[in-house]
Amino acid sequence: MTAEPTAGAALALPESRSVTVNGLRLHYLDWGNPSAPALVAVHGYTGSADSFNGFARRFRDRFHIVAVDVRGHGESEWSPAAAYRYADQVSDLAGFVDALALARFTLVGTSMGGIIAMAYAGTHGDRLDRLVINDIGPDAEPGSARITANVSARPDDFESFGAALTQRAAGSANLAKRSIENQRELARGVLREQPNGRWAWKLDPQYVIQRVQNGAEPRPPLWPVLEGLPCPALVLWAMNSDVLSEAQAKRMVATLRAGTLVAVPDTEHAPSLVEPAAVDGLERFLGA
């Protein structure tokens, strides 16, 4: 079960904004409270900034939360040169926080966003108050190939929004547990209605082609990053994950100077940060 608002409850909504970084317009969701400590959230490969809506609604009274659409995703621009390497994404994150004048902040990264976050921490760790790494590690595991295969096999578009919802729920046990209202909200972060009435993915097809043809990009050296990270870090491990194993999660925490491990039961890759165990761990780690 997940901690979601009851049906019909009025939902807090973020402000949609954008900033130009490295020549691309990056879209982000700003949840307000600018006088509070900053928290930056980076989503996974098949997600968008909306992936953090449930998390943001819980913590927005304590943080100034901004969730960015990674280049080629959501409402952010697609790279004309199809430049979608980790180096490009990390450079975007660095430019993004500079553009928002965030001198210090907490960084949360889910899956691909966790790789980006760890890589950013390798050169900018002194700017981080805390780091949350959501179900991803320095070493690739079998789930990476599964994600590639799933993205390759999914339809390019759908005849209706409802058909897209059905396909998404069928492919994700985590998503299928969520309320239909929440499923609809998350789907609108990754799908766009076309002029012909069909619904297509917001993810740049060139990004998909690169991954299908070449496999997931090799990760930068991240174990040294964890070893030298000066700030506290939380590792969230989905206990049914095929992307992060228990062994690697425990090694990560042992490597970190100030690491904490939170196991999220009955959850596949990746936790959506509204599961009770994830919420409890985040409450403790974020100092609530």
C-alpha positions as CSV (number, residue, x, y, z in Angstrom):
1,M,0.0,0.0,0.0
2,T,1.1,3.6,-0.6
3,A,0.5,6.8,1.3
4,E,-1.6,8.7,-1.2
5,P,-4.3,11.4,-0.8
6,T,-7.8,10.1,-0.5
7,A,-10.0,10.2,-3.7
8,G,-11.4,13.6,-4.3
9,A,-8.9,15.4,-2.0
10,A,-7.5,18.6,-3.4
11,L,-3.9,18.1,-4.5
12,A,-1.2,20.6,-4.1
13,L,0.3,21.4,-7.5
14,P,3.7,22.8,-8.4
15,E,4.6,25.7,-10.7
16,S,5.9,24.7,-14.1
17,R,9.1,26.5,-15.0
18,S,12.0,26.3,-17.4
19,V,15.6,27.4,-17.6
20,T,18.1,27.2,-20.5
21,V,21.2,25.1,-19.7
22,N,23.9,24.0,-22.2
23,G,21.7,25.4,-25.0
24,L,18.6,23.3,-24.1
25,R,15.4,24.4,-22.4
26,L,15.1,22.3,-19.2
27,H,11.7,22.1,-17.7
28,Y,11.2,21.7,-13.9
29,L,8.5,21.6,-11.3
30,D,8.9,24.1,-8.4
31,W,6.9,23.2,-5.3
32,G,7.3,26.5,-3.7
33,N,8.6,27.4,-0.2
34,P,11.7,29.2,-1.5
35,S,12.9,30.2,2.0
36,A,13.3,26.6,3.0
37,P,16.4,24.4,2.4
38,A,16.6,23.4,-1.2
39,L,16.0,19.8,-2.5
40,V,16.6,18.8,-6.1
41,A,15.1,15.6,-7.5
42,V,16.2,13.8,-10.7
43,H,14.0,11.0,-12.1
44,G,14.7,7.7,-13.8
45,Y,15.1,6.7,-17.5
46,T,11.4,6.1,-18.2
47,G,10.1,8.8,-15.8
48,S,9.7,12.6,-15.5
49,A,9.7,15.3,-12.9
50,D,6.2,14.2,-12.0
51,S,7.6,11.0,-10.6
52,F,8.3,12.9,-7.4
53,N,4.8,14.5,-7.0
54,G,3.8,12.2,-4.1
55,F,7.1,12.7,-2.3
56,A,7.0,16.5,-2.9
57,R,3.5,16.8,-1.4
58,R,4.7,15.2,1.8
59,F,7.9,17.2,2.2
60,R,7.2,20.6,0.5
61,D,6.4,22.2,3.9
62,R,10.0,21.5,4.9
63,F,12.0,22.0,1.7
64,H,12.0,24.0,-1.5
65,I,11.7,21.1,-3.8
66,V,12.5,21.3,-7.5
67,A,12.2,18.3,-9.8
68,V,13.8,18.6,-13.2
69,D,12.9,16.8,-16.5
70,V,16.2,15.4,-17.7
71,R,17.1,16.4,-21.3
72,G,15.0,14.4,-23.8
73,H,12.4,13.6,-21.2
74,G,9.1,15.2,-20.1
75,E,8.8,18.8,-21.1
76,S,12.5,19.4,-21.5
77,E,13.9,19.8,-25.0
78,W,15.4,17.0,-27.0
79,S,19.0,17.3,-27.9
80,P,19.4,18.0,-31.6
81,A,22.7,16.1,-31.5
82,A,21.1,13.2,-29.6
83,A,23.6,13.9,-26.8
84,Y,22.3,11.7,-24.0
85,R,25.4,10.5,-22.2
86,Y,25.8,10.7,-18.4
87,A,28.4,13.4,-18.9
88,D,25.7,15.5,-20.7
89,Q,23.2,14.9,-18.0
90,V,25.6,15.7,-15.2
91,S,26.6,18.9,-16.9
92,D,23.0,19.8,-17.2
93,L,22.4,19.2,-13.5
94,A,25.4,21.4,-12.6
95,G,24.2,24.2,-14.8
96,F,20.6,23.8,-13.5
97,V,21.5,24.3,-9.9
98,D,23.8,27.2,-10.8
99,A,21.0,28.8,-12.8
100,L,18.7,28.5,-9.8
101,A,21.5,29.8,-7.5
102,L,21.3,26.8,-5.2
103,A,24.6,27.1,-3.2
104,R,23.7,24.1,-1.1
105,F,21.0,21.5,-1.4
106,T,19.8,17.9,-0.8
107,L,20.0,15.8,-3.9
108,V,17.6,12.9,-4.6
109,G,18.1,10.6,-7.6
110,T,16.0,7.6,-8.7
111,S,17.5,4.9,-10.9
112,M,19.2,6.8,-13.8
113,G,18.8,10.0,-11.7
114,G,20.7,8.3,-9.0
115,I,23.6,7.7,-11.4
116,I,23.5,11.3,-12.4
117,A,23.3,12.3,-8.7
118,M,26.3,10.2,-7.7
119,A,28.4,11.4,-10.7
120,Y,27.5,15.0,-9.8
121,A,28.5,14.4,-6.2
122,G,31.9,13.3,-7.4
123,T,32.8,16.8,-8.4
124,H,30.4,18.9,-6.4
125,G,30.0,16.9,-3.1
126,D,30.9,20.0,-1.1
127,R,27.6,21.6,-2.2
128,L,25.4,18.7,-1.0
129,D,23.7,18.6,2.4
130,R,22.5,15.1,1.9
131,L,22.3,12.5,-1.0
132,V,19.4,10.1,-1.5
133,I,20.2,7.2,-3.9
134,N,17.0,5.4,-4.9
135,D,17.5,1.8,-6.0
136,I,20.6,2.1,-8.1
137,G,24.3,1.4,-7.6
138,P,27.7,1.9,-9.1
139,D,27.6,-1.5,-10.8
140,A,25.0,-2.5,-13.4
141,E,22.8,-5.5,-12.6
142,P,20.4,-7.7,-14.8
143,G,17.5,-5.3,-14.5
144,S,19.3,-2.8,-16.7
145,A,18.9,-5.1,-19.7
146,R,15.3,-5.8,-18.7
147,I,14.5,-2.1,-18.8
148,T,16.2,-1.8,-22.2
149,A,14.1,-4.7,-23.6
150,N,10.9,-3.3,-22.1
151,V,11.4,0.1,-23.6
152,S,12.3,-1.4,-27.0
153,A,9.1,-3.6,-27.0
154,R,6.6,-1.0,-25.9
155,P,4.3,0.6,-28.5
156,D,5.3,4.0,-29.9
157,D,1.9,5.4,-29.3
158,F,-1.6,4.5,-28.1
159,E,-5.1,5.0,-29.5
160,S,-6.2,6.5,-26.2
161,F,-5.0,7.7,-22.9
162,G,-6.8,4.8,-21.3
163,A,-5.0,2.3,-23.4
164,A,-1.7,3.8,-22.4
165,L,-2.7,3.5,-18.7
166,T,-3.5,-0.1,-19.2
167,Q,-0.1,-0.8,-20.8
168,R,1.8,1.0,-18.1
169,A,0.1,-0.8,-15.3
170,A,0.5,-4.2,-16.9
171,G,4.3,-3.5,-17.1
172,S,4.8,-2.3,-13.6
173,A,3.6,-4.0,-10.4
174,N,4.6,-0.9,-8.5
175,L,2.4,1.3,-10.7
176,A,-0.5,-1.1,-10.7
177,K,-0.8,-0.7,-6.9
178,R,-1.3,3.0,-7.2
179,S,-4.7,4.7,-7.3
180,I,-6.1,5.4,-10.8
181,E,-5.9,9.1,-10.1
182,N,-2.2,8.8,-9.3
183,Q,-1.6,6.6,-12.4
184,R,-3.2,9.2,-14.5
185,E,-1.1,12.0,-13.1
186,L,2.2,10.1,-13.5
187,A,1.2,9.1,-17.1
188,R,0.7,12.7,-18.1
189,G,4.3,13.3,-17.2
190,V,5.6,10.9,-19.8
191,L,2.8,10.9,-22.5
192,R,1.6,13.7,-24.8
193,E,-1.6,13.8,-26.9
194,Q,-0.8,14.1,-30.6
195,P,-2.8,16.2,-33.2
196,N,-4.4,12.9,-34.4
197,G,-5.7,12.1,-30.9
198,R,-3.2,9.4,-30.2
199,W,-0.9,9.5,-27.2
200,A,2.9,9.2,-27.6
201,W,5.8,9.1,-25.3
202,K,7.6,12.3,-24.4
203,L,11.0,10.5,-24.4
204,D,13.1,11.3,-27.4
205,P,13.1,8.3,-29.8
206,Q,16.8,8.8,-30.5
207,Y,17.5,8.2,-26.8
208,V,15.7,4.9,-27.0
209,I,17.4,3.9,-30.3
210,Q,20.8,4.6,-28.7
211,R,20.0,2.4,-25.7
212,V,18.5,-0.5,-27.8
213,Q,21.4,-0.5,-30.2
214,N,24.2,0.0,-27.8
215,G,22.8,-1.2,-24.5
216,A,22.8,1.0,-21.3
217,E,25.7,3.4,-21.2
218,P,28.6,2.2,-19.0
219,R,28.4,4.0,-15.7
220,P,31.2,6.3,-14.6
221,P,33.4,5.2,-11.8
222,L,31.2,5.7,-8.8
223,W,32.7,3.6,-6.0
224,P,35.4,6.2,-5.4
225,V,32.6,8.9,-5.3
226,L,30.8,7.0,-2.5
227,E,34.0,6.4,-0.6
228,G,34.9,10.1,-0.6
229,L,31.4,11.6,-0.3
230,P,31.5,14.2,2.6
231,C,27.7,14.3,3.3
232,P,25.3,11.8,4.7
233,A,23.7,9.5,2.2
234,L,20.6,7.3,2.2
235,V,20.4,4.2,0.0
236,L,16.9,3.0,-0.7
237,W,16.7,-0.6,-1.8
238,A,13.5,-2.2,-3.2
239,M,13.6,-5.7,-1.9
240,N,12.2,-7.2,-5.1
241,S,14.5,-5.1,-7.3
242,D,16.6,-6.6,-10.2
243,V,18.5,-3.3,-10.6
244,L,20.0,-3.1,-7.1
245,S,20.8,-6.3,-5.2
246,E,20.9,-6.5,-1.4
247,A,24.7,-7.3,-1.7
248,Q,25.4,-4.2,-3.7
249,A,23.2,-2.0,-1.5
250,K,25.0,-3.2,1.6
251,R,28.4,-2.6,0.0
252,M,27.3,0.9,-0.8
253,V,26.4,1.7,2.8
254,A,29.7,0.1,4.0
255,T,31.6,2.3,1.5
256,L,30.0,5.5,2.5
257,R,31.4,7.6,5.4
258,A,27.8,8.2,6.7
259,G,25.5,5.8,4.9
260,T,22.1,4.6,5.8
261,L,20.2,1.7,4.2
262,V,16.4,1.5,4.0
263,A,14.8,-1.7,2.6
264,V,11.4,-1.2,0.9
265,P,9.5,-4.5,1.1
266,D,7.1,-5.8,-1.6
267,T,8.4,-3.3,-4.1
268,E,10.1,-3.7,-7.5
269,H,12.5,-1.2,-9.1
270,A,12.2,1.6,-8.3
271,P,10.4,2.8,-5.1
272,S,8.2,5.8,-5.8
273,L,9.0,7.3,-2.4
274,V,5.5,7.1,-1.1
275,E,5.7,3.5,0.2
276,P,5.4,3.4,4.0
277,A,9.0,2.1,4.5
278,A,10.4,4.6,2.1
279,V,8.5,7.5,3.8
280,D,9.6,6.4,7.2
281,G,13.2,6.2,6.1
282,L,13.1,9.6,4.4
283,E,11.4,11.2,7.4
284,R,14.3,10.0,9.6
285,F,17.0,10.8,7.1
286,L,15.8,14.3,6.1
287,G,15.6,15.3,9.7
288,A,11.8,15.7,10.0
